[in-house]
Amino acid sequence: MYTYEAKKFNLPSMEGISDESVKQHIGLYEGYVKNFNAISAKLVEYAGDTEKNAHALSELIRRKSFEFDGMRLHEHYFEQFEGGSAELTTGSPLAQIFEKEYHGHFIEYFKAIGSMRGPGWAILYYDTVGKQFQAGFAGEQHQGHFVTLPIILALDVWEHAFILDYGAGGKGKYIDAFFKNLNWDVMEKRFVKASVQ
Ligand SMILES: [Fe+2]
């Protein structure tokens, strides 16, 4: 069984997202990694007697994807800030398809998705079949995904991402801060990789 290790992120100080908030958020991410490993190990044990462990097994199987998606989405999230803030390159393949699909309104549209009620993630995926984006909202972190589609941009809108800096009603301000700190080189690279699949 493969044991996952929490990644270390080389994060700059950010504008509007405090170091303390990031520190606590990284702690939550590390919890997902730890829980996923623990659940995986327990399931190996339960697999030896599925009849006896039927109830516990079904509960853990459900939790397993919750922990995995929490782990992987946070990795997408934090690496988007590595290297410091950098704007989307004018004329890049990603900028071109944004223009084609959203006519200059992508950020506004994505912010509206992020502002939806409930804990979850606003996620931009790229569909290599239709050669178009799918922007969606994953409830919590394991519901509503576009299966198999690579993730280009992931915005965590759980309260834990902003409550320390902005209070329970501060989601909008946090989302504005999120966009100020993005290193768009990361998303441009993800898009190039996704579009050649
Ligand atoms: Fe989070």
Residues whose N, C-alpha, C, O or C-beta is under 5 A from the ligand:
A	BS01	LIG	D156 W158
